[in-house]
Amino acid sequence: MMNKGKPKGFMRFDWPYHFVTMPLALIIFVWSGIYVVQVLRDDGALTVPLLLFGLSLCLLFAISRIRIYATKNQDRVVRVEEQFRYFRLTGDVLNPELELAQIIALRYAGDEEFPALCQRAVKEKLSPADIRSAIKNWREDTMRV
């Protein structure tokens, strides 16, 4: 589906992750740190507070890494889709000089302008922002988070 202008929701949020899971993990981490300090002030036993702090730190790292892995996987899928689209439209392979960020920006280009814009991006070393501003007919990407 083609539409004029920039795609709606250029940056998308996954509300369970961005507004529930990550804030709760941060709250637990901060709370467990405060709990460790309180126990230190009261000269109490540190076993449980340190265990809680360590687990909350592990949770925070795990949640962050999971998000990074998901984003990298989406990047790989976009690269393969755009390589296939270029092959389907031209019968040739996508120029290996294109950087991943350029390919990700090119996914918004309509089929009629995609091959020429790919060549222009390599020739002029266009930044992703320049590529997006050069697109005339936007192809909306509603799948990427």
N, C-alpha and C positions, 0 to 999 in steps of 0.2 A: 504494500500500500504506500503510495507516494503522497507526501504532503509538503507544503511550502513552509519555510521557517525551520527553526530548531526544534528538535524533538521535545515532547512534553516530559517533564521530570528528568532533566539531563542527569542529575545525580539522584539515585534512588536509595531509599532506606528500606531495610528489612526490619520492620518494627519489632518483631520478637527479639531480634539480636540487638539492634541499636538502642531500643527504648526499654527493654526488659532485662535481658540476660547480662549485657555489659554493665549497665548501671547497678544492677544487683551485685554483680561480682565486685565492682569498685566499692560499693557500700560495705560488703562483707570484709574486703581487704582493709579498708580504713578502720572499720569497727574493731577488727581483730588486732590491728596495730595499737589502737587506743587501749584495748583490753590488756595487751602486753605491758604497756606503760603503767597502767593502773596497778597491775599485779606487782610490777617492779617497785612502785612507790610504797605498796603495802607489805613488801617483803614476803609475798606469798609464793606458792609453788608455781614454777613456770612451765611445767610439763604440758598441761592442757592449753594454756594461752599460746605457747610457741608452736604446738601442734596445729592449732587452729590458724595461726598466722601463716605457717608453712603451707597448709592445705589451701588457704585462700590465695596465696601467691601462686601456687601451682594452678589453681582454677583460673586465675587471671591470665597467666601465660598460655594455658591450653585454649581458652576462649579466643585470645588474640591470634594464636597460630592457626586455629581452625579457620578463622576468617581469612587469613592470608592465603592459606592453601586453597580455599574455595575461589578466591579472586584469581589466583594464578591458574587454576583449572579453567575458569571462564576465559581467561586470556588465551589459553591454548586452544580452546574450542573456537573462539572468534577467529584466531589465526588460520585454523584449518578450514573453517567455513569460507573465509574470504579468499583463501588460496583456491578452493574448489570453485567458488563463484567466478573468479578471474579466469580459471581454466574453462569453465562452462561458456563464458562470454567470448573468450578470445582463442581458445584452443592452445594456449601457451601457459607457461608457469609464471607465477607471480615473481617479480624481481626480488632476489634475496637481499638486495641492498635496503629494502624497506624495513624500517625498525618496527618492533611490535607496537609501540605507541602510535605510529603512523597508520598501521594496519587497523588498529582499533578505531582510530578516527575515520578511516575510509569506510568502515562498515555502514556509516550513515548515508553514503552516496548512492543515488539511484543507479540502476543497471546501465542506463544510457550514458552516464558520465563517469562511471567507476573506472573503466580501463584507462581512459585519458588522464583522469586525476591520479591514478596510480603512477603512471609514467611521469607526470608533472611533479609529483611528490618526490620521486627519486631524483629527477633532473635538477629541480630547484631546491632540494633538501628542505621541503616545507615542514614546519612544525605541526603538531596535531591541531593546534588552534588555527593555523593558517589553512590547513586542510578543511576543517569544519566551516570556516568562513567562505571557502571557495565552493562549497556544495550548494547547488541550485535546487535540486529536488531531494528532499530528505526521505530516507527509509527509516521508519521508526523501529527502534529496538526495545521491545517491551519485556524481554526475557532477562536482561543483565541487571544484576542487583549490586 
